[in-house]
Amino acid sequence: MNELLQSQIETCLGPEARLPEELQPLLESISTTYDTCDAEQRLVERSLELNSAELATINTRLRQEVGDRKRMEEQLQHAVSLLVATLEATADGILVVDRKGHIEDYNTKFRTLWKLPDSILESRDDAQVLTVASEQVQDPETFLSKVRYLYDHPAEKSFDVLHLKDGRIFERCSKPQSVGDNIVGRVWSFRDVTEHVQADEEQIKLLTELENTNRELAKANEELNNFAYVVSHDLKAPLRGVKMLAEWISTDCAAQINNEGKDQLALLLNRVDCMHDLIDGILQYSRIGRVEGDVMAINLNELLGVVVDMLAPSDHIHISIQENLPVIQADRTRILQIFQNLLSNAIRYMDKPQGQIDVHCTERSDHWEFRVTDNGPGIEAKYAEKVFGLFQTLSPRDEGEGTGVGLSLVKRIVETYGGRIWLESEPGQGCTFLFTLPKPRGETADAQRQTSAAC
């Protein structure tokens, strides 16, 4: 008998009560019904337990999906915000249309470039935008035909240049917009390249003018070079006649000329020699920078030996040359002129009973620095620049042999090679002429690599 039924009978009749036999079938039927109800209740409870677990699982999954969707919405909002910021930050005017050409989006730069009213853009009416834009270009038919062609051929790309009536110049670029394999619209970009084009045109104009100027300069240099030679020849010819006549008079008429006359003839011959040197100096000066020399390797110790032999200084003057001077790449004649003029000046103006002239060189990272030092009379600081001027001398021409061209020639040669020259001196303490000659680029790079390796 069902336990619940047995408990209810005992509660009502007592535990010792005996039921009539005729009630047994009824009690068994009730007991069976109780058992069936219990079984069904357990099934319902089990079903409820299973449904609650499934609902919990489904609820958990729904919460995850809601969270994922929220994150996706945030990412989408961020992507849209980034796209909008990018469109507004770009220097190009951007217009986005659908397959039919209807306006979907645009940035502020597009509106500014085309000077479009807000009412037209807000209407999203591409026909009105095209009308306003076409009225601004110099060739509206070509402008519109390109638009029509691209709308009829969605997969085509395009690039062209638009010239506006107000003088502005736009680069127009158009590309299809695709989603997967489907073309859903088109992106137009417009860039104002007016300043760039004008700069290019101005550069071409300047280059053309420069080429013309260079041709004219080359022609002028050639004419000047020819003129210098002609003038040199024409000036030297009468000088030679004057010198020959003065020498003939001083020789053949020596007996008829008193001492004062002989002094005047000697002064005349000296002036002729000075004039001859001056003409040569002017000719050499005029050729610097116009006539290219032959670049070669020059051993400066050997070259300076030649210069000293040419100058033949007096016994009371000693010239000391640093050993192991560099081998440089330059025109031999011009480098010889530099040292010849500097050393000859030091010799000419030496006022000490024992003259000392020193030549030194210091290697720098990208150039050589040379020093020509003497113990002569020195030069006041206020004349430090004047001595490099053309025809500038510190002593009256009657008292010296200088033409005022030598140091100007040196300065021009040094600057032609990209160097500089300056003077350091104190009156009575001698002076030092310093000048630099840049190294070739290859030598500078090698020196930098050697320094890096040493470090």
Contacts in CASP RR format, 6 or more apart in sequence:
PFRMAT RR
TARGET T0000
AUTHOR 0000-0000-0000
METHOD contacts of the structure
MODEL  1
MNELLQSQIETCLGPEARLPEELQPLLESISTTYDTCDAEQRLVERSLEL
NSAELATINTRLRQEVGDRKRMEEQLQHAVSLLVATLEATADGILVVDRK
GHIEDYNTKFRTLWKLPDSILESRDDAQVLTVASEQVQDPETFLSKVRYL
YDHPAEKSFDVLHLKDGRIFERCSKPQSVGDNIVGRVWSFRDVTEHVQAD
EEQIKLLTELENTNRELAKANEELNNFAYVVSHDLKAPLRGVKMLAEWIS
TDCAAQINNEGKDQLALLLNRVDCMHDLIDGILQYSRIGRVEGDVMAINL
NELLGVVVDMLAPSDHIHISIQENLPVIQADRTRILQIFQNLLSNAIRYM
DKPQGQIDVHCTERSDHWEFRVTDNGPGIEAKYAEKVFGLFQTLSPRDEG
EGTGVGLSLVKRIVETYGGRIWLESEPGQGCTFLFTLPKPRGETADAQRQ
TSAAC
1 27 0 8 1.000
1 28 0 8 1.000
1 31 0 8 1.000
2 30 0 8 1.000
2 31 0 8 1.000
2 32 0 8 1.000
2 34 0 8 1.000
2 35 0 8 1.000
2 38 0 8 1.000
4 34 0 8 1.000
4 38 0 8 1.000
5 27 0 8 1.000
5 30 0 8 1.000
5 31 0 8 1.000
5 34 0 8 1.000
9 17 0 8 1.000
9 19 0 8 1.000
9 27 0 8 1.000
10 17 0 8 1.000
13 19 0 8 1.000
19 27 0 8 1.000
87 94 0 8 1.000
87 105 0 8 1.000
87 107 0 8 1.000
88 107 0 8 1.000
88 108 0 8 1.000
88 109 0 8 1.000
90 107 0 8 1.000
90 109 0 8 1.000
91 109 0 8 1.000
91 191 0 8 1.000
92 109 0 8 1.000
92 189 0 8 1.000
92 190 0 8 1.000
92 191 0 8 1.000
93 106 0 8 1.000
93 107 0 8 1.000
93 109 0 8 1.000
93 110 0 8 1.000
93 112 0 8 1.000
93 113 0 8 1.000
93 189 0 8 1.000
93 190 0 8 1.000
93 191 0 8 1.000
94 105 0 8 1.000
94 106 0 8 1.000
94 107 0 8 1.000
94 109 0 8 1.000
94 110 0 8 1.000
94 187 0 8 1.000
94 188 0 8 1.000
94 189 0 8 1.000
95 103 0 8 1.000
95 105 0 8 1.000
95 106 0 8 1.000
95 110 0 8 1.000
95 129 0 8 1.000
95 187 0 8 1.000
95 188 0 8 1.000
95 189 0 8 1.000
95 190 0 8 1.000
96 103 0 8 1.000
96 104 0 8 1.000
96 105 0 8 1.000
96 106 0 8 1.000
96 177 0 8 1.000
96 185 0 8 1.000
96 186 0 8 1.000
96 187 0 8 1.000
96 188 0 8 1.000
97 103 0 8 1.000
97 104 0 8 1.000
97 126 0 8 1.000
97 185 0 8 1.000
97 186 0 8 1.000
97 188 0 8 1.000
98 104 0 8 1.000
98 184 0 8 1.000
98 185 0 8 1.000
99 154 0 8 1.000
99 183 0 8 1.000
99 184 0 8 1.000
99 185 0 8 1.000
99 186 0 8 1.000
100 151 0 8 1.000
101 126 0 8 1.000
101 151 0 8 1.000
101 185 0 8 1.000
101 186 0 8 1.000
102 124 0 8 1.000
102 126 0 8 1.000
103 121 0 8 1.000
103 124 0 8 1.000
103 125 0 8 1.000
103 126 0 8 1.000
103 129 0 8 1.000
104 124 0 8 1.000
104 185 0 8 1.000
106 121 0 8 1.000
110 116 0 8 1.000
110 190 0 8 1.000
111 118 0 8 1.000
111 121 0 8 1.000
113 170 0 8 1.000
113 190 0 8 1.000
113 192 0 8 1.000
114 129 0 8 1.000
114 132 0 8 1.000
114 133 0 8 1.000
114 136 0 8 1.000
114 190 0 8 1.000
115 136 0 8 1.000
116 129 0 8 1.000
116 132 0 8 1.000
116 133 0 8 1.000
117 132 0 8 1.000
120 128 0 8 1.000
120 129 0 8 1.000
120 132 0 8 1.000
121 129 0 8 1.000
130 144 0 8 1.000
130 147 0 8 1.000
133 143 0 8 1.000
134 140 0 8 1.000
134 143 0 8 1.000
134 144 0 8 1.000
136 164 0 8 1.000
136 165 0 8 1.000
136 166 0 8 1.000
137 143 0 8 1.000
137 162 0 8 1.000
137 163 0 8 1.000
137 164 0 8 1.000
137 165 0 8 1.000
138 163 0 8 1.000
138 164 0 8 1.000
138 165 0 8 1.000
139 163 0 8 1.000
143 162 0 8 1.000
146 158 0 8 1.000
146 160 0 8 1.000
146 172 0 8 1.000
149 156 0 8 1.000
150 156 0 8 1.000
150 158 0 8 1.000
150 174 0 8 1.000
150 186 0 8 1.000
151 186 0 8 1.000
154 176 0 8 1.000
154 183 0 8 1.000
154 185 0 8 1.000
154 186 0 8 1.000
155 176 0 8 1.000
155 183 0 8 1.000
156 176 0 8 1.000
157 174 0 8 1.000
157 175 0 8 1.000
157 176 0 8 1.000
158 172 0 8 1.000
158 173 0 8 1.000
158 174 0 8 1.000
159 171 0 8 1.000
159 172 0 8 1.000
159 173 0 8 1.000
159 174 0 8 1.000
160 171 0 8 1.000
160 172 0 8 1.000
161 169 0 8 1.000
161 170 0 8 1.000
161 171 0 8 1.000
161 172 0 8 1.000
161 193 0 8 1.000
162 169 0 8 1.000
162 170 0 8 1.000
162 171 0 8 1.000
162 172 0 8 1.000
162 190 0 8 1.000
163 169 0 8 1.000
164 170 0 8 1.000
167 194 0 8 1.000
168 192 0 8 1.000
168 194 0 8 1.000
169 192 0 8 1.000
169 193 0 8 1.000
169 194 0 8 1.000
169 197 0 8 1.000
170 190 0 8 1.000
170 191 0 8 1.000
170 192 0 8 1.000
170 193 0 8 1.000
171 190 0 8 1.000
171 191 0 8 1.000
171 193 0 8 1.000
172 188 0 8 1.000
172 189 0 8 1.000
172 190 0 8 1.000
173 188 0 8 1.000
173 189 0 8 1.000
173 190 0 8 1.000
173 191 0 8 1.000
174 186 0 8 1.000
174 187 0 8 1.000
174 188 0 8 1.000
174 189 0 8 1.000
175 186 0 8 1.000
175 187 0 8 1.000
176 183 0 8 1.000
176 185 0 8 1.000
176 186 0 8 1.000
176 187 0 8 1.000
177 183 0 8 1.000
177 184 0 8 1.000
177 185 0 8 1.000
177 186 0 8 1.000
177 187 0 8 1.000
178 184 0 8 1.000
221 290 0 8 1.000
224 286 0 8 1.000
224 290 0 8 1.000
225 286 0 8 1.000
225 287 0 8 1.000
225 290 0 8 1.000
225 291 0 8 1.000
228 282 0 8 1.000
228 283 0 8 1.000
228 286 0 8 1.000
228 287 0 8 1.000
229 283 0 8 1.000
232 279 0 8 1.000
232 280 0 8 1.000
232 282 0 8 1.000
232 283 0 8 1.000
235 275 0 8 1.000
235 279 0 8 1.000
236 276 0 8 1.000
236 279 0 8 1.000
239 272 0 8 1.000
239 275 0 8 1.000
239 276 0 8 1.000
239 279 0 8 1.000
242 268 0 8 1.000
242 272 0 8 1.000
243 269 0 8 1.000
243 272 0 8 1.000
243 273 0 8 1.000
246 265 0 8 1.000
246 268 0 8 1.000
246 269 0 8 1.000
246 272 0 8 1.000
247 269 0 8 1.000
249 257 0 8 1.000
249 265 0 8 1.000
250 257 0 8 1.000
250 262 0 8 1.000
250 265 0 8 1.000
250 266 0 8 1.000
250 269 0 8 1.000
254 262 0 8 1.000
257 265 0 8 1.000
270 401 0 8 1.000
274 397 0 8 1.000
274 401 0 8 1.000
274 402 0 8 1.000
274 403 0 8 1.000
277 402 0 8 1.000
277 403 0 8 1.000
278 403 0 8 1.000
278 405 0 8 1.000
281 403 0 8 1.000
281 405 0 8 1.000
281 406 0 8 1.000
281 409 0 8 1.000
282 405 0 8 1.000
284 337 0 8 1.000
284 405 0 8 1.000
284 409 0 8 1.000
285 390 0 8 1.000
285 405 0 8 1.000
285 408 0 8 1.000
285 409 0 8 1.000
285 412 0 8 1.000
288 334 0 8 1.000
288 409 0 8 1.000
288 412 0 8 1.000
288 413 0 8 1.000
288 416 0 8 1.000
289 412 0 8 1.000
289 416 0 8 1.000
293 331 0 8 1.000
293 333 0 8 1.000
293 334 0 8 1.000
294 331 0 8 1.000
294 332 0 8 1.000
295 329 0 8 1.000
295 330 0 8 1.000
295 331 0 8 1.000
296 329 0 8 1.000
296 330 0 8 1.000
296 331 0 8 1.000
296 332 0 8 1.000
297 327 0 8 1.000
297 328 0 8 1.000
297 329 0 8 1.000
298 327 0 8 1.000
298 328 0 8 1.000
298 329 0 8 1.000
298 330 0 8 1.000
298 332 0 8 1.000
298 335 0 8 1.000
299 325 0 8 1.000
299 327 0 8 1.000
300 325 0 8 1.000
300 326 0 8 1.000
300 327 0 8 1.000
300 328 0 8 1.000
300 335 0 8 1.000
300 361 0 8 1.000
301 321 0 8 1.000
301 323 0 8 1.000
301 324 0 8 1.000
301 325 0 8 1.000
303 332 0 8 1.000
303 335 0 8 1.000
303 336 0 8 1.000
303 339 0 8 1.000
304 321 0 8 1.000
304 325 0 8 1.000
304 339 0 8 1.000
304 359 0 8 1.000
305 321 0 8 1.000
306 336 0 8 1.000
307 336 0 8 1.000
307 339 0 8 1.000
307 340 0 8 1.000
307 343 0 8 1.000
308 319 0 8 1.000
308 321 0 8 1.000
308 343 0 8 1.000
310 340 0 8 1.000
311 340 0 8 1.000
311 343 0 8 1.000
311 344 0 8 1.000
311 347 0 8 1.000
313 319 0 8 1.000
313 347 0 8 1.000
313 357 0 8 1.000
314 347 0 8 1.000
316 353 0 8 1.000
316 354 0 8 1.000
316 355 0 8 1.000
317 347 0 8 1.000
317 350 0 8 1.000
317 355 0 8 1.000
317 356 0 8 1.000
317 357 0 8 1.000
318 354 0 8 1.000
318 355 0 8 1.000
318 356 0 8 1.000
318 357 0 8 1.000
319 343 0 8 1.000
319 357 0 8 1.000
319 358 0 8 1.000
319 359 0 8 1.000
320 356 0 8 1.000
320 357 0 8 1.000
320 358 0 8 1.000
320 359 0 8 1.000
321 358 0 8 1.000
321 359 0 8 1.000
322 358 0 8 1.000
322 359 0 8 1.000
322 360 0 8 1.000
322 361 0 8 1.000
325 359 0 8 1.000
325 361 0 8 1.000
326 361 0 8 1.000
326 363 0 8 1.000
326 368 0 8 1.000
328 335 0 8 1.000
328 368 0 8 1.000
328 437 0 8 1.000
329 440 0 8 1.000
330 417 0 8 1.000
330 437 0 8 1.000
334 413 0 8 1.000
334 416 0 8 1.000
335 413 0 8 1.000
337 409 0 8 1.000
337 410 0 8 1.000
337 413 0 8 1.000
338 410 0 8 1.000
338 413 0 8 1.000
338 414 0 8 1.000
338 435 0 8 1.000
339 359 0 8 1.000
339 372 0 8 1.000
341 406 0 8 1.000
341 407 0 8 1.000
341 409 0 8 1.000
341 410 0 8 1.000
342 372 0 8 1.000
342 410 0 8 1.000
342 433 0 8 1.000
343 357 0 8 1.000
343 359 0 8 1.000
343 372 0 8 1.000
345 406 0 8 1.000
345 407 0 8 1.000
346 357 0 8 1.000
346 372 0 8 1.000
346 374 0 8 1.000
346 376 0 8 1.000
347 357 0 8 1.000
348 400 0 8 1.000
348 401 0 8 1.000
348 402 0 8 1.000
349 376 0 8 1.000
349 377 0 8 1.000
350 357 0 8 1.000
350 374 0 8 1.000
350 376 0 8 1.000
351 376 0 8 1.000
351 377 0 8 1.000
352 375 0 8 1.000
352 376 0 8 1.000
355 374 0 8 1.000
355 375 0 8 1.000
355 376 0 8 1.000
356 374 0 8 1.000
356 375 0 8 1.000
357 372 0 8 1.000
357 373 0 8 1.000
357 374 0 8 1.000
358 371 0 8 1.000
358 372 0 8 1.000
358 373 0 8 1.000
358 374 0 8 1.000
359 370 0 8 1.000
359 371 0 8 1.000
359 372 0 8 1.000
360 370 0 8 1.000
360 371 0 8 1.000
360 373 0 8 1.000
361 368 0 8 1.000
361 369 0 8 1.000
361 370 0 8 1.000
361 371 0 8 1.000
362 368 0 8 1.000
362 369 0 8 1.000
362 371 0 8 1.000
363 369 0 8 1.000
364 436 0 8 1.000
365 444 0 8 1.000
365 447 0 8 1.000
365 448 0 8 1.000
365 451 0 8 1.000
366 438 0 8 1.000
366 439 0 8 1.000
366 444 0 8 1.000
366 447 0 8 1.000
367 419 0 8 1.000
367 436 0 8 1.000
367 437 0 8 1.000
367 438 0 8 1.000
367 439 0 8 1.000
368 436 0 8 1.000
368 437 0 8 1.000
368 439 0 8 1.000
369 434 0 8 1.000
369 435 0 8 1.000
369 436 0 8 1.000
370 434 0 8 1.000
370 435 0 8 1.000
370 436 0 8 1.000
370 437 0 8 1.000
371 432 0 8 1.000
371 433 0 8 1.000
371 434 0 8 1.000
372 432 0 8 1.000
372 433 0 8 1.000
373 430 0 8 1.000
373 431 0 8 1.000
373 432 0 8 1.000
373 433 0 8 1.000
374 430 0 8 1.000
374 431 0 8 1.000
374 432 0 8 1.000
375 429 0 8 1.000
375 430 0 8 1.000
376 428 0 8 1.000
376 430 0 8 1.000
376 431 0 8 1.000
377 427 0 8 1.000
377 428 0 8 1.000
377 430 0 8 1.000
378 425 0 8 1.000
378 426 0 8 1.000
378 427 0 8 1.000
378 428 0 8 1.000
378 429 0 8 1.000
378 430 0 8 1.000
378 431 0 8 1.000
379 387 0 8 1.000
379 394 0 8 1.000
379 423 0 8 1.000
379 425 0 8 1.000
379 427 0 8 1.000
379 431 0 8 1.000
380 425 0 8 1.000
380 427 0 8 1.000
381 425 0 8 1.000
383 394 0 8 1.000
384 422 0 8 1.000
384 423 0 8 1.000
384 425 0 8 1.000
386 392 0 8 1.000
386 394 0 8 1.000
387 394 0 8 1.000
387 407 0 8 1.000
387 423 0 8 1.000
388 407 0 8 1.000
388 408 0 8 1.000
388 410 0 8 1.000
388 411 0 8 1.000
388 421 0 8 1.000
389 404 0 8 1.000
389 407 0 8 1.000
389 408 0 8 1.000
389 411 0 8 1.000
390 404 0 8 1.000
390 405 0 8 1.000
390 408 0 8 1.000
391 403 0 8 1.000
391 404 0 8 1.000
391 405 0 8 1.000
391 408 0 8 1.000
392 404 0 8 1.000
392 407 0 8 1.000
392 408 0 8 1.000
393 400 0 8 1.000
393 402 0 8 1.000
393 403 0 8 1.000
393 404 0 8 1.000
410 421 0 8 1.000
410 435 0 8 1.000
411 421 0 8 1.000
414 420 0 8 1.000
414 421 0 8 1.000
414 435 0 8 1.000
414 436 0 8 1.000
414 437 0 8 1.000
415 421 0 8 1.000
417 437 0 8 1.000
417 438 0 8 1.000
418 437 0 8 1.000
418 438 0 8 1.000
419 435 0 8 1.000
419 436 0 8 1.000
419 437 0 8 1.000
419 438 0 8 1.000
420 435 0 8 1.000
420 436 0 8 1.000
421 433 0 8 1.000
421 434 0 8 1.000
421 435 0 8 1.000
421 436 0 8 1.000
422 433 0 8 1.000
422 434 0 8 1.000
422 435 0 8 1.000
423 431 0 8 1.000
423 432 0 8 1.000
423 433 0 8 1.000
423 434 0 8 1.000
424 431 0 8 1.000
424 432 0 8 1.000
424 434 0 8 1.000
425 431 0 8 1.000
425 432 0 8 1.000
439 447 0 8 1.000
END
